[in-house]
Amino acid sequence: MGRKLTDDEIVGVGGLERVGKLVANMVPFITYLNSIAMPDDDTSDSSDGDGSDAEPDNDSGAAEDDEA
């Protein structure tokens, strides 16, 4: 569902307010799309609070040693 806006609706009197209302109406939809594309991690189980679940890279120098 949608409709095209005329130039006067955007740059005319009240255009900024109209654009603000349109953007405000899209916020729930954009929030929904963001939750699907980039879901938040469930941190309720985490006790450390840093948000990092990745293991440290302990062999970072191994590739350099092989080249020498």
PDB file as gemmi writes it, atoms N, CA and C in Angstrom:
CRYST1    1.000    1.000    1.000  90.00  90.00  90.00 P 1                      
ATOM      1  N   MET A   1       0.848  -1.161   0.000  1.00  0.00           N  
ATOM      2  CA  MET A   1       0.000   0.000   0.000  1.00  0.00           C  
ATOM      3  C   MET A   1       0.901   1.234   0.000  1.00  0.00           C  
ATOM      4  N   GLY A   2       0.580   2.180  -0.797  1.00  0.00           N  
ATOM      5  CA  GLY A   2       1.364   3.401  -0.846  1.00  0.00           C  
ATOM      6  C   GLY A   2       0.789   4.375  -1.841  1.00  0.00           C  
ATOM      7  N   ARG A   3       1.369   5.546  -1.836  1.00  0.00           N  
ATOM      8  CA  ARG A   3       0.978   6.545  -2.824  1.00  0.00           C  
ATOM      9  C   ARG A   3       2.150   7.483  -3.032  1.00  0.00           C  
ATOM     10  N   LYS A   4       2.217   8.059  -4.210  1.00  0.00           N  
ATOM     11  CA  LYS A   4       3.281   9.000  -4.525  1.00  0.00           C  
ATOM     12  C   LYS A   4       2.950  10.357  -3.934  1.00  0.00           C  
ATOM     13  N   LEU A   5       3.978  11.057  -3.496  1.00  0.00           N  
ATOM     14  CA  LEU A   5       3.820  12.408  -2.965  1.00  0.00           C  
ATOM     15  C   LEU A   5       4.184  13.411  -4.044  1.00  0.00           C  
ATOM     16  N   THR A   6       3.441  14.488  -4.104  1.00  0.00           N  
ATOM     17  CA  THR A   6       3.778  15.556  -5.046  1.00  0.00           C  
ATOM     18  C   THR A   6       4.900  16.393  -4.464  1.00  0.00           C  
ATOM     19  N   ASP A   7       5.553  17.160  -5.310  1.00  0.00           N  
ATOM     20  CA  ASP A   7       6.622  18.041  -4.846  1.00  0.00           C  
ATOM     21  C   ASP A   7       6.104  19.030  -3.807  1.00  0.00           C  
ATOM     22  N   ASP A   8       4.903  19.551  -4.027  1.00  0.00           N  
ATOM     23  CA  ASP A   8       4.340  20.520  -3.080  1.00  0.00           C  
ATOM     24  C   ASP A   8       4.097  19.905  -1.704  1.00  0.00           C  
ATOM     25  N   GLU A   9       3.794  18.622  -1.653  1.00  0.00           N  
ATOM     26  CA  GLU A   9       3.588  17.967  -0.364  1.00  0.00           C  
ATOM     27  C   GLU A   9       4.892  17.850   0.424  1.00  0.00           C  
ATOM     28  N   ILE A  10       6.001  17.852  -0.286  1.00  0.00           N  
ATOM     29  CA  ILE A  10       7.304  17.723   0.375  1.00  0.00           C  
ATOM     30  C   ILE A  10       7.912  19.089   0.671  1.00  0.00           C  
ATOM     31  N   VAL A  11       7.972  19.958  -0.339  1.00  0.00           N  
ATOM     32  CA  VAL A  11       8.661  21.241  -0.174  1.00  0.00           C  
ATOM     33  C   VAL A  11       7.714  22.392   0.141  1.00  0.00           C  
ATOM     34  N   GLY A  12       6.424  22.141   0.090  1.00  0.00           N  
ATOM     35  CA  GLY A  12       5.447  23.196   0.358  1.00  0.00           C  
ATOM     36  C   GLY A  12       5.250  23.429   1.851  1.00  0.00           C  
ATOM     37  N   VAL A  13       4.236  24.209   2.150  1.00  0.00           N  
ATOM     38  CA  VAL A  13       3.897  24.527   3.533  1.00  0.00           C  
ATOM     39  C   VAL A  13       3.555  23.234   4.271  1.00  0.00           C  
ATOM     40  N   GLY A  14       4.184  23.020   5.410  1.00  0.00           N  
ATOM     41  CA  GLY A  14       3.925  21.822   6.207  1.00  0.00           C  
ATOM     42  C   GLY A  14       4.620  20.574   5.700  1.00  0.00           C  
ATOM     43  N   GLY A  15       5.510  20.727   4.738  1.00  0.00           N  
ATOM     44  CA  GLY A  15       6.198  19.569   4.163  1.00  0.00           C  
ATOM     45  C   GLY A  15       7.068  18.832   5.159  1.00  0.00           C  
ATOM     46  N   LEU A  16       7.820  19.576   5.955  1.00  0.00           N  
ATOM     47  CA  LEU A  16       8.699  18.952   6.938  1.00  0.00           C  
ATOM     48  C   LEU A  16       7.890  18.161   7.966  1.00  0.00           C  
ATOM     49  N   GLU A  17       6.786  18.736   8.403  1.00  0.00           N  
ATOM     50  CA  GLU A  17       5.923  18.036   9.366  1.00  0.00           C  
ATOM     51  C   GLU A  17       5.339  16.769   8.742  1.00  0.00           C  
ATOM     52  N   ARG A  18       4.937  16.843   7.476  1.00  0.00           N  
ATOM     53  CA  ARG A  18       4.365  15.690   6.781  1.00  0.00           C  
ATOM     54  C   ARG A  18       5.405  14.578   6.650  1.00  0.00           C  
ATOM     55  N   VAL A  19       6.622  14.942   6.266  1.00  0.00           N  
ATOM     56  CA  VAL A  19       7.685  13.941   6.141  1.00  0.00           C  
ATOM     57  C   VAL A  19       7.987  13.324   7.504  1.00  0.00           C  
ATOM     58  N   GLY A  20       8.002  14.144   8.546  1.00  0.00           N  
ATOM     59  CA  GLY A  20       8.228  13.628   9.896  1.00  0.00           C  
ATOM     60  C   GLY A  20       7.176  12.621  10.311  1.00  0.00           C  
ATOM     61  N   LYS A  21       5.924  12.894   9.990  1.00  0.00           N  
ATOM     62  CA  LYS A  21       4.838  11.963  10.324  1.00  0.00           C  
ATOM     63  C   LYS A  21       4.973  10.662   9.534  1.00  0.00           C  
ATOM     64  N   LEU A  22       5.352  10.780   8.254  1.00  0.00           N  
ATOM     65  CA  LEU A  22       5.524   9.574   7.442  1.00  0.00           C  
ATOM     66  C   LEU A  22       6.640   8.691   7.996  1.00  0.00           C  
ATOM     67  N   VAL A  23       7.751   9.312   8.362  1.00  0.00           N  
ATOM     68  CA  VAL A  23       8.870   8.554   8.928  1.00  0.00           C  
ATOM     69  C   VAL A  23       8.464   7.933  10.260  1.00  0.00           C  
ATOM     70  N   ALA A  24       7.757   8.690  11.096  1.00  0.00           N  
ATOM     71  CA  ALA A  24       7.305   8.164  12.386  1.00  0.00           C  
ATOM     72  C   ALA A  24       6.386   6.962  12.196  1.00  0.00           C  
ATOM     73  N   ASN A  25       5.565   6.988  11.168  1.00  0.00           N  
ATOM     74  CA  ASN A  25       4.678   5.856  10.895  1.00  0.00           C  
ATOM     75  C   ASN A  25       5.438   4.623  10.420  1.00  0.00           C  
ATOM     76  N   MET A  26       6.622   4.811   9.846  1.00  0.00           N  
ATOM     77  CA  MET A  26       7.415   3.686   9.352  1.00  0.00           C  
ATOM     78  C   MET A  26       8.285   3.051  10.429  1.00  0.00           C  
ATOM     79  N   VAL A  27       8.454   3.705  11.575  1.00  0.00           N  
ATOM     80  CA  VAL A  27       9.355   3.213  12.621  1.00  0.00           C  
ATOM     81  C   VAL A  27       9.035   1.780  13.052  1.00  0.00           C  
ATOM     82  N   PRO A  28       7.792   1.417  13.340  1.00  0.00           N  
ATOM     83  CA  PRO A  28       7.535   0.025  13.746  1.00  0.00           C  
ATOM     84  C   PRO A  28       7.933  -0.994  12.674  1.00  0.00           C  
ATOM     85  N   PHE A  29       7.681  -0.669  11.416  1.00  0.00           N  
ATOM     86  CA  PHE A  29       8.040  -1.582  10.331  1.00  0.00           C  
ATOM     87  C   PHE A  29       9.555  -1.703  10.204  1.00  0.00           C  
ATOM     88  N   ILE A  30      10.261  -0.595  10.277  1.00  0.00           N  
ATOM     89  CA  ILE A  30      11.717  -0.615  10.190  1.00  0.00           C  
ATOM     90  C   ILE A  30      12.309  -1.365  11.377  1.00  0.00           C  
ATOM     91  N   THR A  31      11.746  -1.172  12.564  1.00  0.00           N  
ATOM     92  CA  THR A  31      12.204  -1.898  13.747  1.00  0.00           C  
ATOM     93  C   THR A  31      12.018  -3.398  13.554  1.00  0.00           C  
ATOM     94  N   TYR A  32      10.888  -3.788  12.995  1.00  0.00           N  
ATOM     95  CA  TYR A  32      10.629  -5.201  12.714  1.00  0.00           C  
ATOM     96  C   TYR A  32      11.655  -5.754  11.724  1.00  0.00           C  
ATOM     97  N   LEU A  33      11.917  -5.032  10.644  1.00  0.00           N  
ATOM     98  CA  LEU A  33      12.898  -5.493   9.662  1.00  0.00           C  
ATOM     99  C   LEU A  33      14.281  -5.622  10.284  1.00  0.00           C  
ATOM    100  N   ASN A  34      14.667  -4.661  11.114  1.00  0.00           N  
ATOM    101  CA  ASN A  34      15.963  -4.730  11.786  1.00  0.00           C  
ATOM    102  C   ASN A  34      16.046  -5.926  12.720  1.00  0.00           C  
ATOM    103  N   SER A  35      14.950  -6.261  13.395  1.00  0.00           N  
ATOM    104  CA  SER A  35      14.974  -7.401  14.311  1.00  0.00           C  
ATOM    105  C   SER A  35      15.150  -8.715  13.558  1.00  0.00           C  
ATOM    106  N   ILE A  36      14.704  -8.752  12.306  1.00  0.00           N  
ATOM    107  CA  ILE A  36      14.879  -9.954  11.495  1.00  0.00           C  
ATOM    108  C   ILE A  36      16.282  -9.995  10.901  1.00  0.00           C  
ATOM    109  N   ALA A  37      16.737  -8.879  10.366  1.00  0.00           N  
ATOM    110  CA  ALA A  37      18.033  -8.837   9.693  1.00  0.00           C  
ATOM    111  C   ALA A  37      19.196  -8.925  10.670  1.00  0.00           C  
ATOM    112  N   MET A  38      19.076  -8.281  11.821  1.00  0.00           N  
ATOM    113  CA  MET A  38      20.152  -8.264  12.811  1.00  0.00           C  
ATOM    114  C   MET A  38      19.558  -8.488  14.201  1.00  0.00           C  
ATOM    115  N   PRO A  39      19.183  -9.733  14.518  1.00  0.00           N  
ATOM    116  CA  PRO A  39      18.547  -9.974  15.818  1.00  0.00           C  
ATOM    117  C   PRO A  39      19.504  -9.709  16.967  1.00  0.00           C  
ATOM    118  N   ASP A  40      18.964  -9.202  18.058  1.00  0.00           N  
ATOM    119  CA  ASP A  40      19.755  -8.977  19.258  1.00  0.00           C  
ATOM    120  C   ASP A  40      20.081 -10.315  19.885  1.00  0.00           C  
ATOM    121  N   ASP A  41      21.306 -10.410  20.463  1.00  0.00           N  
ATOM    122  CA  ASP A  41      21.672 -11.613  21.194  1.00  0.00           C  
ATOM    123  C   ASP A  41      20.881 -11.681  22.481  1.00  0.00           C  
ATOM    124  N   ASP A  42      20.527 -12.884  22.907  1.00  0.00           N  
ATOM    125  CA  ASP A  42      19.833 -13.066  24.181  1.00  0.00           C  
ATOM    126  C   ASP A  42      20.873 -13.019  25.282  1.00  0.00           C  
ATOM    127  N   THR A  43      20.939 -11.924  26.005  1.00  0.00           N  
ATOM    128  CA  THR A  43      21.955 -11.740  27.043  1.00  0.00           C  
ATOM    129  C   THR A  43      21.424 -12.042  28.425  1.00  0.00           C  
ATOM    130  N   SER A  44      20.223 -12.598  28.546  1.00  0.00           N  
ATOM    131  CA  SER A  44      19.659 -12.869  29.866  1.00  0.00           C  
ATOM    132  C   SER A  44      20.432 -13.963  30.593  1.00  0.00           C  
ATOM    133  N   ASP A  45      21.088 -14.873  29.855  1.00  0.00           N  
ATOM    134  CA  ASP A  45      21.855 -15.952  30.473  1.00  0.00           C  
ATOM    135  C   ASP A  45      23.280 -15.532  30.787  1.00  0.00           C  
ATOM    136  N   SER A  46      23.756 -14.499  30.153  1.00  0.00           N  
ATOM    137  CA  SER A  46      25.149 -14.090  30.260  1.00  0.00           C  
ATOM    138  C   SER A  46      25.421 -13.399  31.585  1.00  0.00           C  
ATOM    139  N   SER A  47      26.539 -13.763  32.217  1.00  0.00           N  
ATOM    140  CA  SER A  47      26.895 -13.133  33.480  1.00  0.00           C  
ATOM    141  C   SER A  47      28.030 -12.135  33.317  1.00  0.00           C  
ATOM    142  N   ASP A  48      28.804 -12.241  32.207  1.00  0.00           N  
ATOM    143  CA  ASP A  48      29.937 -11.335  32.045  1.00  0.00           C  
ATOM    144  C   ASP A  48      29.531  -9.990  31.467  1.00  0.00           C  
ATOM    145  N   GLY A  49      28.488  -9.922  30.679  1.00  0.00           N  
ATOM    146  CA  GLY A  49      27.939  -8.663  30.221  1.00  0.00           C  
ATOM    147  C   GLY A  49      28.684  -7.970  29.101  1.00  0.00           C  
ATOM    148  N   ASP A  50      29.773  -8.569  28.581  1.00  0.00           N  
ATOM    149  CA  ASP A  50      30.492  -7.888  27.508  1.00  0.00           C  
ATOM    150  C   ASP A  50      29.910  -8.179  26.137  1.00  0.00           C  
ATOM    151  N   GLY A  51      29.036  -9.172  26.023  1.00  0.00           N  
ATOM    152  CA  GLY A  51      28.373  -9.458  24.765  1.00  0.00           C  
ATOM    153  C   GLY A  51      29.208 -10.244  23.786  1.00  0.00           C  
ATOM    154  N   SER A  52      30.430 -10.596  24.156  1.00  0.00           N  
ATOM    155  CA  SER A  52      31.306 -11.321  23.255  1.00  0.00           C  
ATOM    156  C   SER A  52      31.252 -12.804  23.563  1.00  0.00           C  
ATOM    157  N   ASP A  53      30.764 -13.589  22.606  1.00  0.00           N  
ATOM    158  CA  ASP A  53      30.715 -15.031  22.774  1.00  0.00           C  
ATOM    159  C   ASP A  53      31.826 -15.715  21.985  1.00  0.00           C  
ATOM    160  N   ALA A  54      32.646 -14.947  21.290  1.00  0.00           N  
ATOM    161  CA  ALA A  54      33.701 -15.508  20.467  1.00  0.00           C  
ATOM    162  C   ALA A  54      34.848 -16.002  21.335  1.00  0.00           C  
ATOM    163  N   GLU A  55      35.469 -17.110  20.879  1.00  0.00           N  
ATOM    164  CA  GLU A  55      36.626 -17.624  21.591  1.00  0.00           C  
ATOM    165  C   GLU A  55      37.851 -16.832  21.165  1.00  0.00           C  
ATOM    166  N   PRO A  56      38.820 -16.646  22.075  1.00  0.00           N  
ATOM    167  CA  PRO A  56      40.030 -15.901  21.713  1.00  0.00           C  
ATOM    168  C   PRO A  56      40.846 -16.674  20.685  1.00  0.00           C  
ATOM    169  N   ASP A  57      41.546 -15.949  19.827  1.00  0.00           N  
ATOM    170  CA  ASP A  57      42.387 -16.538  18.799  1.00  0.00           C  
ATOM    171  C   ASP A  57      43.766 -16.768  19.392  1.00  0.00           C  
ATOM    172  N   ASN A  58      44.022 -17.986  19.881  1.00  0.00           N  
ATOM    173  CA  ASN A  58      45.278 -18.292  20.558  1.00  0.00           C  
ATOM    174  C   ASN A  58      46.406 -18.614  19.595  1.00  0.00           C  
ATOM    175  N   ASP A  59      46.115 -18.906  18.339  1.00  0.00           N  
ATOM    176  CA  ASP A  59      47.164 -19.279  17.396  1.00  0.00           C  
ATOM    177  C   ASP A  59      47.382 -18.200  16.342  1.00  0.00           C  
ATOM    178  N   SER A  60      47.277 -16.944  16.728  1.00  0.00           N  
ATOM    179  CA  SER A  60      47.396 -15.866  15.751  1.00  0.00           C  
ATOM    180  C   SER A  60      48.788 -15.783  15.152  1.00  0.00           C  
ATOM    181  N   GLY A  61      49.820 -16.203  15.853  1.00  0.00           N  
ATOM    182  CA  GLY A  61      51.183 -16.154  15.333  1.00  0.00           C  
ATOM    183  C   GLY A  61      51.568 -17.392  14.567  1.00  0.00           C  
ATOM    184  N   ALA A  62      50.748 -18.421  14.540  1.00  0.00           N  
ATOM    185  CA  ALA A  62      51.085 -19.680  13.885  1.00  0.00           C  
ATOM    186  C   ALA A  62      51.299 -19.497  12.392  1.00  0.00           C  
ATOM    187  N   ALA A  63      50.510 -18.701  11.730  1.00  0.00           N  
ATOM    188  CA  ALA A  63      50.652 -18.491  10.290  1.00  0.00           C  
ATOM    189  C   ALA A  63      51.940 -17.753   9.977  1.00  0.00           C  
ATOM    190  N   GLU A  64      52.345 -16.826  10.835  1.00  0.00           N  
ATOM    191  CA  GLU A  64      53.584 -16.094  10.613  1.00  0.00           C  
ATOM    192  C   GLU A  64      54.784 -17.002  10.788  1.00  0.00           C  
ATOM    193  N   ASP A  65      54.742 -17.939  11.737  1.00  0.00           N  
ATOM    194  CA  ASP A  65      55.847 -18.857  11.961  1.00  0.00           C  
ATOM    195  C   ASP A  65      56.033 -19.789  10.779  1.00  0.00           C  
ATOM    196  N   ASP A  66      54.955 -20.181  10.117  1.00  0.00           N  
ATOM    197  CA  ASP A  66      55.035 -21.083   8.981  1.00  0.00           C  
ATOM    198  C   ASP A  66      55.677 -20.417   7.775  1.00  0.00           C  
ATOM    199  N   GLU A  67      55.540 -19.094   7.646  1.00  0.00           N  
ATOM    200  CA  GLU A  67      56.074 -18.386   6.490  1.00  0.00           C  
ATOM    201  C   GLU A  67      57.578 -18.204   6.581  1.00  0.00           C  
ATOM    202  N   ALA A  68      58.165 -18.157   7.757  1.00  0.00           N  
ATOM    203  CA  ALA A  68      59.595 -17.870   7.937  1.00  0.00           C  
ATOM    204  C   ALA A  68      60.469 -19.042   7.652  1.00  0.00           C  
TER     205      ALA A  68                                                      
END                                                                             
